Amino acid sequence: MKFNTEIFSQYDKKWALLTAGKPEDFNTMTISWGGLGTLWNKPAATVYVRKSRYTHVFMESEDYFTISFFSETCKPILGVLGSKSGRDIDKIHDSGLTPMAAGESVAFIEAEATLICRKLFVQELEMDRIPKDIRTAFYSDGDAHDMYIGEVVDVRFAAQD
Ligand SMILES: Cc1cc2nc3c(=O)[nH]c(=O)nc-3n(C[C@H](O)[C@H](O)[C@H](O)COP(=O)(O)O)c2cc1C
């Protein structure tokens, strides 16, 4: 059996943009934690969003979100979208990326691949269920992650030349 382990580095090494909202009002941020698998017999994607993120507001209010993967050349852009908040500046305009409607949500023309996800489940990662060393390393400021699991309802690839 040929087991493809490349998927494990998809988020960790390549990063991605998590986007939620409608074309007229949305936000995006860089993520590098997440998962792809199966839940309730559906293809599923999991992401983790701290409550302090502006994107969290949209993840709460919207029923859909997208996860977009880009080529290596876009990594500097993802670096900025992962360090500035859409609360403070129009970082999406500044990024030069081109937003587009994608199903019930928003994605980017420049993405190599986009997962369109329907929100299925949300839960806070409760502190008393996390090992102490992880709590100390990641949550000393109390800014907890919420876990969002979405059904992958569509996968879109960039048009090939
Ligand atoms: C490589 C990278 C990975 C990140 N992964 C996550 C993540 O998985 N979850 C999260 O809550 N924040 C993550 N962040 C931080 C957010 O992208 C960052 O705080 C961003 O500025 C939030 O933007 P917003 O306030 O406009 O939502 C990551 C940042 C970088 C640079």
The ligand as a Tripos MOL2 file, in Angstrom:
@<TRIPOS>MOLECULE
LIG
   31    33     1     0     0
SMALL
NO_CHARGES

@<TRIPOS>ATOM
      1 C1          2.0260   30.6850    9.7700 C.3       1 LIG1
      2 C2          0.8920   31.1780   10.6540 C.ar      1 LIG1
      3 C3         -0.0490   30.2600   11.1100 C.ar      1 LIG1
      4 C4         -1.1130   30.6660   11.9220 C.ar      1 LIG1
      5 N1         -2.0390   29.7350   12.3300 N.ar      1 LIG1
      6 C5         -3.0660   30.1250   13.1030 C.ar      1 LIG1
      7 C6         -4.0850   29.1750   13.4850 C.ar      1 LIG1
      8 O1         -4.0790   27.9980   13.0850 O.2       1 LIG1
      9 N2         -5.0700   29.6120   14.3250 N.ar      1 LIG1
     10 C7         -5.1350   30.9100   14.7750 C.ar      1 LIG1
     11 O2         -6.0590   31.2610   15.5330 O.2       1 LIG1
     12 N3         -4.1950   31.8330   14.3930 N.ar      1 LIG1
     13 C8         -3.1970   31.4770   13.5580 C.ar      1 LIG1
     14 N4         -2.2730   32.4040   13.1440 N.ar      1 LIG1
     15 C9         -2.3950   33.8070   13.5770 C.3       1 LIG1
     16 C10        -3.4010   34.6220   12.7520 C.3       1 LIG1
     17 O3         -3.2580   34.3770   11.3580 O.3       1 LIG1
     18 C11        -3.1450   36.1230   13.0290 C.3       1 LIG1
     19 O4         -3.3450   36.3970   14.3920 O.3       1 LIG1
     20 C12        -3.9590   37.0430   12.1470 C.3       1 LIG1
     21 O5         -3.3620   38.3210   12.2100 O.3       1 LIG1
     22 C13        -5.4140   37.1300   12.5740 C.3       1 LIG1
     23 O6         -6.0460   38.0160   11.7160 O.3       1 LIG1
     24 P1         -7.5050   38.5970   11.9630 P.3       1 LIG1
     25 O7         -7.5180   39.3270   13.3000 O.co2     1 LIG1
     26 O8         -7.7190   39.5440   10.8000 O.co2     1 LIG1
     27 O9         -8.4490   37.4410   11.9650 O.co2     1 LIG1
     28 C14        -1.2240   32.0250   12.3160 C.ar      1 LIG1
     29 C15        -0.2610   32.9540   11.8480 C.ar      1 LIG1
     30 C16         0.7680   32.5400   11.0230 C.ar      1 LIG1
     31 C17         1.7710   33.5420   10.5000 C.3       1 LIG1
@<TRIPOS>BOND
     1     1     2 1
     2     2     3 ar
     3     2    30 ar
     4     3     4 ar
     5     4     5 ar
     6     4    28 ar
     7     5     6 ar
     8     6     7 ar
     9     6    13 1
    10     7     8 2
    11     7     9 ar
    12     9    10 ar
    13    10    11 2
    14    10    12 ar
    15    12    13 ar
    16    13    14 ar
    17    14    15 1
    18    14    28 ar
    19    15    16 1
    20    16    17 1
    21    16    18 1
    22    18    19 1
    23    18    20 1
    24    20    21 1
    25    20    22 1
    26    22    23 1
    27    23    24 1
    28    24    25 2
    29    24    26 1
    30    24    27 1
    31    28    29 ar
    32    29    30 ar
    33    30    31 1
@<TRIPOS>SUBSTRUCTURE
     1 LIG1         1 GROUP 0 **** ****
